[in-house]
Amino acid sequence: MTDVTILHNPRCSKSRQTLALLEEKGVSPTIIEYLKTPLSAQELKAVFKKLNIESVRQMMRTKEQEYKEAHLADPSIEEKRLFNAMAETPKLIERPIVICGDKARIGRPPENVLDILS
């Protein structure tokens, strides 16, 4: 199996559930606690491409106060600024994200990640 990585926040129940699900399936992922080890904007772009989603905002926690305070909901904001915002404020990254090879999924619900493991 290709290496599996999880962008994990141990304080988040969905993140803990997703990690437990991976371990149940016999997967021992590399765990990146992204709040302690933030990703760069470039690394976040690479994850975005693997997620196969249409909008950068789909990988963002749009209900966070920091999102609102930075006025990131403005549709005229360029993707570059959104990636930079997540790099500067990792709390804005939706969690958890599981990466396996050239694919990634957001673990909401945790079962979302299962289709990229095979």
C-alpha positions as CSV (number, residue, x, y, z in Angstrom):
1,M,0.0,0.0,0.0
2,T,1.1,3.5,-0.7
3,D,2.1,5.6,2.3
4,V,-0.8,7.2,4.0
5,T,-0.6,10.5,5.8
6,I,-3.3,12.2,8.0
7,L,-3.4,15.9,8.7
8,H,-4.6,15.5,12.3
9,N,-5.9,17.5,15.2
10,P,-6.0,15.3,18.3
11,R,-8.6,17.6,19.9
12,C,-11.1,17.1,17.0
13,S,-13.5,14.1,17.4
14,K,-13.7,13.6,13.6
15,S,-10.0,13.6,13.3
16,R,-9.7,11.0,16.2
17,Q,-12.4,8.9,14.6
18,T,-10.7,8.9,11.2
19,L,-7.4,7.9,12.7
20,A,-9.1,5.1,14.6
21,L,-10.8,3.9,11.4
22,L,-7.5,3.9,9.5
23,E,-5.9,1.9,12.3
24,E,-8.9,-0.6,12.3
25,K,-8.2,-1.1,8.6
26,G,-4.5,-2.0,9.4
27,V,-3.2,1.4,8.2
28,S,-0.5,3.1,10.3
29,P,-0.5,6.6,8.8
30,T,2.1,9.2,9.2
31,I,0.5,11.7,11.5
32,I,1.0,15.4,10.9
33,E,-0.4,17.6,13.7
34,Y,-0.8,20.5,11.4
35,L,-1.4,23.0,14.2
36,K,2.0,22.2,15.6
37,T,3.7,21.7,12.2
38,P,1.9,24.0,9.7
39,L,2.0,23.3,6.0
40,S,3.2,25.9,3.6
41,A,0.9,27.5,1.0
42,Q,2.7,25.4,-1.6
43,E,2.1,22.2,0.4
44,L,-1.5,23.1,0.8
45,K,-1.9,23.6,-3.0
46,A,-0.5,20.1,-3.5
47,V,-3.1,18.7,-1.0
48,F,-5.8,20.7,-2.7
49,K,-5.0,19.1,-6.1
50,K,-5.2,15.6,-4.6
51,L,-8.5,16.3,-2.9
52,N,-10.2,16.7,-6.3
53,I,-12.6,19.4,-5.1
54,E,-13.7,22.5,-7.0
55,S,-13.0,25.3,-4.5
56,V,-10.2,26.0,-2.0
57,R,-12.9,27.0,0.4
58,Q,-14.1,23.4,0.6
59,M,-10.9,22.6,2.5
60,M,-11.4,25.5,4.8
61,R,-13.2,25.9,8.1
62,T,-15.4,28.7,6.9
63,K,-17.3,29.0,10.3
64,E,-14.1,29.9,12.2
65,Q,-13.9,33.4,13.6
66,E,-10.5,33.9,11.9
67,Y,-12.1,33.2,8.5
68,K,-14.8,35.9,9.2
69,E,-12.3,38.4,10.6
70,A,-10.1,38.1,7.6
71,H,-13.1,38.6,5.2
72,L,-12.2,35.4,3.4
73,A,-15.7,34.8,2.2
74,D,-15.4,37.6,-0.4
75,P,-15.7,35.7,-3.7
76,S,-13.2,38.1,-5.4
77,I,-10.4,36.8,-3.2
78,E,-7.7,35.0,-5.2
79,E,-6.9,31.4,-4.3
80,K,-3.3,32.4,-3.5
81,R,-4.6,34.5,-0.6
82,L,-6.8,31.6,0.7
83,F,-3.8,29.2,0.7
84,N,-1.7,31.8,2.4
85,A,-4.4,32.3,5.0
86,M,-4.4,28.6,5.8
87,A,-0.6,28.5,6.0
88,E,-0.6,31.5,8.4
89,T,-3.6,30.3,10.4
90,P,-3.6,26.4,10.2
91,K,-6.8,26.4,12.3
92,L,-8.6,27.3,9.0
93,I,-7.7,24.0,7.5
94,E,-10.7,21.5,7.4
95,R,-9.8,18.4,9.3
96,P,-8.9,15.7,9.1
97,I,-7.4,15.2,5.6
98,V,-6.0,11.8,4.6
99,I,-3.5,11.6,1.8
100,C,-2.7,8.4,0.0
101,G,-0.5,8.6,-3.1
102,D,-2.0,11.1,-5.5
103,K,-5.4,11.2,-3.8
104,A,-6.7,12.8,-0.7
105,R,-10.0,13.0,1.2
106,I,-11.5,15.1,4.0
107,G,-12.6,12.7,6.8
108,R,-16.1,14.2,7.3
109,P,-17.6,11.7,7.8
110,P,-14.5,9.5,8.6
111,E,-15.7,6.8,6.1
112,N,-15.0,9.3,3.2
113,V,-11.3,8.3,3.4
114,L,-11.8,4.6,2.7
115,D,-12.1,4.9,-1.1
116,I,-8.6,6.1,-1.5
117,L,-6.9,3.3,0.5
118,S,-7.1,0.6,-2.2
